[in-house]
Structure formats: structure tokens, C-alpha cells
Amino acid sequence: MKAESGCAERSRFLNKSPLPRCPKAAPDVRFTVNIFTSITTHIMQIYNTLSRQKEEFIPLHAPHVGLYVCGPTVYGDAHLGHARPAITFDLLYRYLQHIGYKVRYVRNITDVGHLEHDADDGEDKIAKKARLEQLEPMEVVQHYLNRYHHDMQLLGVLPPSIEPHASGHIIEQIQFIQRILDAGYAYVSEGSVYFDVEKYNHDHHYGKLSGRNIDELLETTRQLDGQTEKHRAIDFALWKKAAPEHIMHWPSPWSEGFPGWHLECSTMSMKYLGETFDIHGGGMDLVFPHHECEIAQSVAALGHDTVRYWMHNNMITINGQKMGKSLGNFITLEQFFNGTHPLLKKAYSPMTIRFFILQAHYRSTVDFSNEALEAAEKGLNRLMEAYERLQKLQPSEQSSVETAGLRERCEEAMSDDLNSPIVISHLFDSAKIINTLADGKATIAADDLKELRDVWHLFVEDLLGLQTSATAADGTIDAYKSAVDLLLDIRLQAKREKNWAMSDLIRNHLTQLGFNIKDTKDGFEWSL
């Protein structure tokens, strides 16, 4: 294998050379070999929505990986449905980096062009919010984007490498539309530009991602043709001529207007990841029409597919129905954190929400209920209590427990299409051993203890992204824990002084508040 410098790899990855030219230098052979050794020992399988099967993940330009994920339309607070793709692809981002890849993670922000009901007619969602609240559209965008970032930070979601805004790439979108027009797969009608689905489907295959029979759909919609400026009801907007009352609009060769919703992702993914890149992710609700339209636009403009692996997380449902803003059945993340929504019995911490999502495979449906969240909270507490007990264990001369193979089993599960529920189950199996050790019923040697701690830190914190009280974004947790520890230290001192009344008073009051107190040979343990 021929080693390449970092700059050469980056240039190859981008299919162009937007970066400064690198000075000639001898490649770091050891660095390159180490990366590829790490990668080749972790064969990863990804379920590709396009092929409807798991495929071995082979990046286009290893060790570089291009990852594009559809981000939010920022006209309201983030809800549980937004948390799932953010956490799913955060898990992917973390794991790809762990096995040695250099990931360029692009997650877009939709701040223009997304009309009501995801259609080509109606009011822009952000412009409507701005009109109702008498604000500038970008004022609405900034307000809700700040709140989205705050929620993501609380959930332990790492920021992407690049977070482009649709409104910041209008020129590139106009150029992309022109390429589609030049290829003959779009037409201008009354100042708007529409994608010609029937003509495209004749030459290619519109519907290959979603599996829909577009020929049948074309036949059933022909009766609607001619009622709008579209040639066919199934055609979709690339550019919309702005009505006089429309707030956000830009000049173009066709009219003063704004881009269609689907266009931004085709344009921005190509700009930052190249004409062909590795992974495109998003929620399953985006498969049709959004991602189907993305494929058509890119093939029409470039003559080939751009995405090699399509990944989609399944939905969060409430009473069996998709949770979403447009349906009005959503619970915001802030409401989960403070327990203010009428459907919630109590508040749930950000880490409980993260654990709730990770304990189900990303391709399975997750139905909201207080019972499910309470079960997740209890499970998370058990896991983190075992993690804390692990830190306090003292090594012995030899091990009387079997701890080998945990790392390999967890990595095997992660490499199998991000099977986080299996990883969590392996950690719970290991927690039984930790509890046995903490209770003094078994021993563990220093090397085994170090490996066990390393594996737990890797999977609990680095990959699953579950924050302990010491790393949580909310610093008040530390103060809370310190206060409880202080009370129990006072109780411990009272016991040593045989002040049983004080000892019992502290224990009884904490128990009434819901704390579980356990006396140990080294002092005490507590949980809530």
C-alpha cells in the first residue's frame, strides 16, 4: 500500500483542490499504516436503504469519510423526533472516528424554501413564523438555532464539521438548477422552475430509493395536470417565483424567488463532500419525497449518483403516530427536561432521553410512553452506578472472574450496523461482574481491571456518549452529588462517634426522599 500525505488524501477526497497546496514532505508512513491497520481490523456493515440490505462499508477515499445528514428546519423548538437522527448519526460519527477514519460531517440547517406540508405551495415555514411574531426571518432562525444547539449539547451530541445554511448557498443552488435545465430535465413555467419527473423517469429511475412505482403515480395524477403551472402534478419545484407578500426572495435568471426545499441538500453536499461521497443520513420520513428528489436532481445535473450508502433512522411515535410539528403531537426536548408537558408524569434528564433512544436499534420504531422513559431512567441509573463502582474497585493479585472479550463483543455489535442495544446488553452483563467485585465476592487483577475500565470508558462515554455526573453539561449535578456525599460523610462520622440518633436521622430523611443508602466496608454507597 502506498502511503500518501494528509494533503494528498484531502485533495483526493474532495475531487477538487479547494485547500491550500501542501508543501512537499516525506509521508508519515507509521501514521498511515496505523490508521489502515485500525480500519482493516474493523469491518463495518451498514444497512443501505438503496439496496435494502447490509453492506460492507468501504469508503471512497479511506481514511477520509464524507457524511451528510439532513438537519432541522429551524422555525420552532426541537422535539424528541429531532433528537433521534441527531443521536443516531452522532453515534455513527463517534464510531467511524474510533475505528480510524477522518470524518467530514456535514449537517445542514434549512432556513428557507421549506413550505408548509412539505409541498410546493403554501407559505414558507420560517417566513410564516416571522410574520406571526413580527420578526425578521433570520431572527427566527437564529433564535431557534441557538436553542437547538443548546438542546444538542445537553444530549451530548457532538457538533458537525460543517453546518451550512440553505440561505447562504443561493448562488450555488441557482447554478445547480441551470445544470439541470441544460441537461433537459427541468422547465421554466411562469417564473418558476420545475423538475420534469416523467422525462427523468424515462431515462433513469425515479423511485429507486423509496420503492414507489412512479409509473402508476404518474397515471393517477394525470387528471390533475394542467391545473397548476406544473406540467405534471408529480413534478417538484427547483425554484419558486415569490409572491409579492413573500418575505424571503433573491434574484435569479427566471424570477425574483427562492429555491425549492429539496435542492439545498444536493447543492451543499456536493460543495463540501464532492460529486460522490460516502454516507447520506436522515429520518425515514425523508426517504420520499425529499431524498428521492435529491437523487433525481443530482443524477440529472451530474449524470451519476452521488451517495454510496443511504442510512435512515426510524420514527419516534406517540400513540402509534409519527411525532412531528406539522401534526401538533410533539413534545419538545425542553419540556422533557423540565417535565412541563401534560403527557409527562415527570421531568427526564437529557441522558435519560439519549439512553432511551440508544437502547433501541436506530432502524426500529420507538413509541413514546412514560413507562418506557421510566424504564430507561432506571436502566441508565443501574448502568452508571456500576460505572461508578468500577472506578472505586481495588486490584488484587489475581482474577477470580472472567472479563476477557468484552471489548471485542461490543465492537462486533457496533460494527454490525450500529447495534447499540446489543452493546448496552453486553455492558449490563459486565455490570453484574462489577457488582460482584464491589461486594467483595470476587477479585480482579490490575491488568484486567485496567482493561475493564478502559472498555467501559470507551463505550459508555466516548461512543454511546453517556455523560457521567462529572462530565454532564449541567454542572448543578456535581453540586447535588457533593451535598449528598457531605450528609453521608457526617452520618459516617456520627456512627464512628456512636451518635446513633444523628446517624439514623440522616439515613431516615434521605430514605424518605427516595435515596437508597448502602453501608459498605469502605464507607457507603447511594443511589436515587
Backbone hydrogen bonds, N-H to C=O, Kabsch-Sander energy under -0.5 kcal/mol:
donor,donor_aa,acceptor,acceptor_aa,energy
3,A,1,M,-0.5
9,E,5,S,-2.2
10,R,6,G,-2.3
11,S,7,C,-2.3
12,R,8,A,-2.2
13,F,9,E,-2.6
14,L,10,R,-1.8
15,N,11,S,-0.7
15,N,12,R,-0.8
16,K,11,S,-0.8
29,V,27,P,-1.5
32,T,28,D,-2.2
33,V,29,V,-2.8
34,N,30,R,-2.4
35,I,31,F,-2.1
36,F,32,T,-2.3
37,T,33,V,-2.6
38,S,34,N,-2.2
39,I,35,I,-2.3
40,T,36,F,-2.8
41,T,37,T,-1.2
42,H,39,I,-1.9
44,M,42,H,-0.6
45,Q,415,S,-3.6
46,I,55,E,-3.0
48,N,46,I,-0.7
48,N,53,Q,-2.6
49,T,47,Y,-0.7
49,T,310,W,-2.9
52,R,48,N,-2.1
53,Q,48,N,-1.1
55,E,46,I,-2.8
57,F,44,M,-3.5
58,I,56,E,-0.7
61,H,64,H,-0.6
62,A,59,P,-0.6
64,H,61,H,-2.3
65,V,102,K,-2.4
67,L,65,V,-0.6
67,L,104,R,-2.5
68,Y,279,I,-2.6
69,V,106,V,-2.7
70,C,281,G,-1.7
74,V,72,P,-0.7
74,V,110,T,-1.3
75,Y,73,T,-1.7
80,L,331,I,-1.5
82,H,79,H,-1.2
83,A,79,H,-1.4
84,R,80,L,-1.3
86,A,82,H,-1.4
87,I,83,A,-2.6
88,T,84,R,-2.9
89,F,85,P,-2.6
90,D,86,A,-1.1
91,L,87,I,-2.2
92,L,88,T,-1.7
93,Y,89,F,-2.4
94,R,90,D,-2.6
95,Y,91,L,-2.4
96,L,92,L,-2.8
97,Q,93,Y,-1.7
98,H,94,R,-2.0
99,I,95,Y,-2.2
100,G,97,Q,-1.5
101,Y,96,L,-2.4
102,K,63,P,-3.2
103,V,101,Y,-0.7
104,R,65,V,-2.8
105,Y,103,V,-0.8
106,V,67,L,-3.4
106,V,104,R,-0.7
107,R,105,Y,-0.5
107,R,162,I,-2.1
108,N,69,V,-1.2
109,I,164,P,-2.6
110,T,72,P,-2.2
111,D,109,I,-0.7
115,L,113,G,-1.1
116,E,123,E,-1.7
118,D,115,L,-1.5
119,A,116,E,-1.5
125,K,114,H,-2.4
128,K,124,D,-2.8
129,K,125,K,-1.6
130,A,126,I,-2.5
131,R,127,A,-2.5
132,L,128,K,-2.5
133,E,129,K,-2.0
134,Q,130,A,-0.7
134,Q,131,R,-0.6
135,L,130,A,-2.5
139,E,136,E,-1.0
140,V,136,E,-1.7
141,V,137,P,-2.3
142,Q,138,M,-2.4
143,H,139,E,-2.0
144,Y,140,V,-2.3
145,L,141,V,-2.4
146,N,142,Q,-2.4
147,R,143,H,-1.6
148,Y,144,Y,-2.2
149,H,145,L,-2.6
150,H,146,N,-1.9
151,D,147,R,-2.4
152,M,148,Y,-2.6
153,Q,149,H,-2.2
154,L,150,H,-2.1
155,L,151,D,-1.9
156,G,153,Q,-1.4
157,V,152,M,-2.7
158,L,156,G,-0.5
161,S,105,Y,-1.6
162,I,105,Y,-2.0
166,A,109,I,-2.0
168,G,165,H,-0.9
169,H,166,A,-1.7
170,I,167,S,-0.6
173,Q,169,H,-1.7
174,I,170,I,-2.4
175,Q,171,I,-2.2
176,F,172,E,-2.0
177,I,173,Q,-2.4
178,Q,174,I,-2.0
179,R,175,Q,-1.6
180,I,176,F,-1.7
181,L,177,I,-2.6
182,D,178,Q,-2.7
183,A,179,R,-1.4
184,G,180,I,-0.5
184,G,181,L,-1.2
185,Y,180,I,-2.0
187,Y,194,Y,-2.1
189,S,192,S,-3.3
192,S,189,S,-2.0
193,V,239,W,-2.6
194,Y,187,Y,-2.7
195,F,236,F,-3.2
196,D,185,Y,-2.3
197,V,195,F,-1.2
200,Y,196,D,-2.1
201,N,197,V,-3.0
202,H,198,E,-1.5
203,D,199,K,-1.1
203,D,200,Y,-0.7
204,H,200,Y,-3.0
207,G,205,H,-0.7
208,K,205,H,-1.0
211,G,207,G,-2.2
212,R,207,G,-0.5
214,I,212,R,-1.1
217,L,213,N,-1.8
218,L,214,I,-2.9
219,E,215,D,-1.8
220,T,216,E,-2.3
221,T,217,L,-1.3
222,R,218,L,-0.7
222,R,219,E,-0.7
224,L,221,T,-1.6
225,D,221,T,-0.6
225,D,222,R,-1.1
226,G,230,K,-0.7
227,Q,224,L,-1.6
235,D,232,R,-1.2
236,F,195,F,-0.7
238,L,193,V,-3.2
239,W,193,V,-1.9
240,K,258,F,-3.0
242,A,256,E,-2.5
246,H,243,A,-2.1
249,H,247,I,-0.6
250,W,257,G,-3.5
257,G,250,W,-2.8
257,G,255,S,-0.8
258,F,240,K,-1.9
260,G,238,L,-2.2
261,W,113,G,-0.6
263,L,260,G,-0.6
264,E,260,G,-0.7
264,E,261,W,-0.6
266,S,262,H,-1.0
267,T,263,L,-2.2
268,M,264,E,-3.0
269,S,265,C,-2.1
270,M,266,S,-1.3
271,K,267,T,-2.0
272,Y,268,M,-2.0
273,L,269,S,-2.2
274,G,270,M,-1.6
277,F,306,T,-3.1
279,I,66,G,-2.5
280,H,309,Y,-2.4
281,G,68,Y,-3.1
282,G,311,M,-1.0
284,M,313,N,-2.5
286,L,283,G,-2.1
287,V,284,M,-1.4
291,H,286,L,-3.2
292,E,287,V,-1.2
293,C,289,P,-2.9
294,E,290,H,-1.9
295,I,291,H,-2.2
296,A,292,E,-1.9
297,Q,293,C,-2.8
298,S,294,E,-2.5
299,V,295,I,-2.7
300,A,296,A,-2.5
301,A,297,Q,-2.3
302,L,298,S,-2.9
303,G,299,V,-2.3
304,H,298,S,-0.5
308,R,277,F,-1.4
308,R,278,D,-0.5
309,Y,278,D,-2.1
311,M,280,H,-2.6
311,M,309,Y,-0.5
313,N,282,G,-1.7
314,N,362,Y,-2.9
317,T,315,M,-0.5
317,T,366,V,-2.8
318,I,321,Q,-2.9
319,N,368,F,-0.5
321,Q,318,I,-1.3
323,M,316,I,-2.6
328,G,324,G,-0.8
328,G,325,K,-0.9
329,N,324,G,-1.1
333,L,78,A,-2.6
336,F,332,T,-1.7
337,F,333,L,-2.4
338,N,334,E,-1.9
339,G,335,Q,-1.8
340,T,335,Q,-0.8
344,L,341,H,-2.0
348,Y,336,F,-3.4
353,I,349,S,-1.9
354,R,350,P,-2.4
355,F,351,M,-2.5
356,F,352,T,-2.7
357,I,353,I,-1.8
358,L,354,R,-2.4
359,Q,355,F,-2.0
360,A,357,I,-1.0
364,S,361,H,-2.2
366,V,315,M,-2.1
368,F,317,T,-3.5
368,F,366,V,-0.5
373,L,369,S,-2.0
374,E,370,N,-2.7
375,A,371,E,-2.1
376,A,372,A,-2.1
377,E,373,L,-2.5
378,K,374,E,-2.2
379,G,375,A,-2.4
380,L,376,A,-2.8
381,N,377,E,-2.3
382,R,378,K,-2.2
383,L,379,G,-2.2
384,M,380,L,-2.8
385,E,381,N,-2.3
386,A,382,R,-2.0
387,Y,383,L,-2.0
388,E,384,M,-2.2
389,R,385,E,-2.4
390,L,386,A,-2.2
391,Q,387,Y,-1.3
392,K,388,E,-0.8
392,K,389,R,-0.6
393,L,389,R,-0.6
393,L,390,L,-0.9
396,S,444,I,-3.1
400,S,443,T,-2.5
401,V,443,T,-0.7
403,T,401,V,-0.7
406,L,403,T,-1.0
409,R,405,G,-2.3
410,C,406,L,-2.4
411,E,407,R,-2.5
412,E,408,E,-2.3
413,A,409,R,-1.8
414,M,410,C,-2.3
415,S,411,E,-2.5
416,D,412,E,-0.7
416,D,413,A,-0.6
417,D,45,Q,-1.9
417,D,415,S,-1.3
418,L,414,M,-1.9
419,N,413,A,-2.1
420,S,418,L,-2.2
422,I,419,N,-0.6
423,V,419,N,-1.5
424,I,420,S,-2.5
425,S,421,P,-2.0
426,H,422,I,-2.3
427,L,423,V,-2.1
428,F,424,I,-2.2
429,D,425,S,-2.1
430,S,426,H,-2.0
431,A,427,L,-2.0
432,K,428,F,-1.2
433,I,429,D,-0.9
434,I,430,S,-2.1
435,N,431,A,-2.6
436,T,432,K,-1.9
437,L,433,I,-2.4
438,A,434,I,-2.6
439,D,435,N,-1.8
440,G,437,L,-1.6
441,K,436,T,-2.2
446,A,396,S,-0.7
449,L,445,A,-2.5
450,K,446,A,-2.4
451,E,447,D,-2.2
452,L,448,D,-2.3
453,R,449,L,-2.5
454,D,450,K,-2.7
455,V,451,E,-2.6
456,W,452,L,-2.2
457,H,453,R,-2.5
458,L,454,D,-2.4
459,F,455,V,-2.7
460,V,456,W,-2.8
461,E,456,W,-0.6
461,E,457,H,-1.3
462,D,457,H,-2.0
463,L,458,L,-1.9
464,L,459,F,-2.4
466,L,460,V,-2.8
467,Q,465,G,-0.6
471,T,468,T,-1.0
472,A,468,T,-1.6
475,G,473,A,-1.0
477,I,474,D,-1.5
478,D,475,G,-0.7
479,A,475,G,-1.0
480,Y,476,T,-2.2
481,K,477,I,-2.6
482,S,478,D,-2.5
483,A,479,A,-2.0
484,V,480,Y,-1.8
485,D,481,K,-2.7
486,L,482,S,-2.3
487,L,483,A,-2.0
488,L,484,V,-2.2
489,D,485,D,-2.2
490,I,486,L,-2.3
491,R,487,L,-2.2
492,L,488,L,-2.3
493,Q,489,D,-2.3
494,A,490,I,-2.3
495,K,491,R,-2.2
496,R,492,L,-2.0
497,E,493,Q,-1.7
498,K,495,K,-1.5
499,N,494,A,-3.5
500,W,498,K,-1.4
503,S,499,N,-2.1
504,D,500,W,-2.8
505,L,501,A,-2.2
506,I,502,M,-2.2
507,R,503,S,-2.1
508,N,504,D,-3.0
509,H,505,L,-2.1
510,L,506,I,-2.2
511,T,507,R,-2.4
512,Q,508,N,-2.2
513,L,509,H,-1.3
514,G,511,T,-1.5
515,F,510,L,-2.5
516,N,527,S,-3.5
517,I,515,F,-0.6
518,K,525,E,-2.9
520,T,523,G,-1.4
523,G,520,T,-0.9
525,E,518,K,-2.4
527,S,516,N,-1.7
